[in-house]
Structures are given as C-alpha cells and as structure tokens.
Amino acid sequence: MRQPVATLFLSEAGLDLIAESEGFVGHLYDDAAGHATVGFGHLVHRGPVTPADRVGPYGRGITEPEALLLLRRDARKAQEAVREHVAVPLSQGEFDALVSFAFNLGGGALAGSTLLRLLNAEDRTGAAGQFGRWTRAGGKVLPGLAKRRDRERAMFLG
C-alpha cells in the first residue's frame, strides 16, 4: 500500500539494509573519501583521523548498539531528503530503498537523478532500473556498490 511520503519513517528492514551495506567498524578509520568515520559510516569530521580524535569521544571506539543509535540519527537526513524531493505516494519498501540511496549518495544526488524524475512521473519500473547506474566510484564499478544497488532495487520493487 502506498502512502504520502510525509507519513513514512525508515523501517527496521531499511535500517538493516543501510547497516549491512555500510558495515560496522567499531574504531575510528578513514573512509574511502579520506574522512574520519566510525560505526556504520558515521562521519566524525571531514579529513583524516587525527591524533586528537584518538582522545576524543570516539577515541575508545564504539559498540554496535552505540553505532546503531548514530545510524538512526544519521538516517534522518536521508529521510528528509526523500520527503523533500519525492512527490508521489510510496510503499514502505520504496521509501526504505530511497532512504538507503540518499544515505549513501546524499540528498543532492537523489534530487538531481533520473531515478527521481522517473519516480515523480510515476514510472516506477523506469525508476527501479536507475539504481544500477549508481555503482561507480572513481570511474570504476565497485562490487559493494553494485550489491547495495541490487538490494535497494529489490526492496524498491517489493
């Protein structure tokens, strides 16, 4: 059943998709873009981990439950991006898939995407086909991104 997007919230299945796609790292690390990160892709700050970070709030590392709390908070921004840009009612699976997409790529990528344009034109099949176009980083197809987009597409299609 499709509902107005303003009434939807990320489900446990959607949260699980994001968590599994991001992967849990309990200590500070530099992500693929070189930014200080911890948990399930929680951005501590832009730029690499510094010695000062090692004595900061994440210096001791975090547990998986702590990381899940951060993930829930971080996912709110992606939820808001979906609510802001999607103009048609969505199923829970469609919403969750789009939140995962926006969490990974940012609300700006969603806003400017053909995926969104097709969805807002109510071409859901066409929109679902667009997930696979977002599998590259640095000009190369990344297997982890391809797997994530396949899972998002499957969730989107229900």
N, C-alpha and C positions, 0 to 999 in steps of 0.2 A: 504494500500500500504506500502510495506516495503522499508526502505531507509538505506543507510550506517549510522551506529551509530554516526559517526563524524558530521553528519548534523542535528542531533536531539537535542532538548532542552526540558526541563521539561515543560509540558503544564499546563494550569490553572487547568485542571482536575487532573493532577498528583500532583500539589501543594495542591489542595483541599484534596486529599486523605491523603497526609502526615499531613496536618494541622489537619484534623478531627481525624486522628489516634493518633497524639501526644497530642491533646487537648491544649487549651490555658490557661496559668496561668500567670497573669499579675504581680505577685510579685515573688521575689526570693524564691526558695524552693530547698530541696534536692531531687533529682530524686531517682528512685528505686535502683540505684547503689550507692547512697550517695554523689552525686556530685551536686555542686551549679548550678542551672538551672533557666531559666526564659523563658517566652513566649511559643513558640511551640517547646519545647525541646532544646532550645539554651543552650549549655554548657558554663557557665561563667568561671568555672575552675574546675579541679578535686578536690575532697574533699568537705566537707560540707560547707554550708553558714557560714560565719564568721561575727563577729560584724563589721569588716572593710568593708565587702561587703554592709552593710546597709547604708554606707555613700558614696559608690562608684557610678559608672554611672547607675547601675540598682537598687540602694537603694530605689528610689521613686517608683519603678515598671515601667512597660511599657504598652503602649496601644496595642490593637490588630493590628492596622496598622503598628506600630513600630515592633511588633513581626513578622508580615508577611515579612517585609523587611529583618529581620535577617534570617528568614526561607529560603527565596530565596537565600541569600548569603550562608547559611549553606548547602543548597541542591546542590550547585555547586560541592562540594567534592564528593558527591554521584554520580552526573552526570559523573564526570571524571572517577570514578571507573568503571562505566558501559562502558564508551567509551574505557577504557584501556583493559578491560577483555573480552568484547563480540566481537566475530569475525564474526558474521553473520548480515545481514541487519535485522532491526526491524521495526515493526509498532510503531506508537506513543503510543498506549496502552501498548505494550510490554516494550517499553523504560520507560514509566512512572512507571509501576509496578516494574521494576528492580531498578529504582532510589529510590522508596519508600523502597524497601527491603534493599538496600545498605545504605540508610539514617538511618534506624533503627538498622541494624546489623553491619554496617561497610563494607568497600570495601574488607577487608580481608576475611570476611565470604562469600561474593559473590565469590571471587577469588577461594576459596577452595571448593566450593559447587558442589554437584552432579547436582543441578539445572543448573549451568553454563556449566558444562561438557556436559549435555544432549542438552542444547540450542545450544552450539557451534557445536554439531554433527547434528544439525537441527532436533532434536527430540523435537519439541515444546510441544507436548502432554505430553511427559515424564517430560519435564522441568516444565510445569504447575502443574503437580502432586507433585512436590517437595515443593511448597510453604507451604503446610500443615505440613511439617516436622519441621518447624521452629516456633513452638508455645510454647516452654518451656522456663522457666527461673527458675533457682534454682531447676531443676528437675521436676517442676510442669507445667502442661498446664495452661496458663493464658488466660482467656476468651477474654481479649482485644487483645492479640496477635493472637489468633485464628480468631477473627473477622477481624483483619487487613490482615492476610494472605489470608482469603477468598476473601476480597475485592481486594487485589493485584492479586490473581489468576484470578478473574473475569475480571479485567482490562487487564491483560496479554492476556486472551483469546478473548478479544474484544467484 
